[in-house]
């Protein structure tokens, strides 16, 4: 992310607080997905992998 990205978000109407909230939410999901992958957490039954090659038989 760079200054141009921030300016683009601001041009859509987001303020600094909204951008900070986005950064935190995106960072949290990144973190929790990496933890789940590292621990081998299975998907919920209603979810399917984005890549069909990741499906367990």
Number of C-alpha atoms within 10 A of each C-alpha: 6 6 8 9 10 14 11 11 15 14 10 8 8 15 12 11 9 13 14 12 11 13 12 12 12 11 12 12 11 11 12 11 13 12 12 12 11 9 9 9 10 10 11 7 6 5 8 11 10 8 7 8 7 9 10 7 3
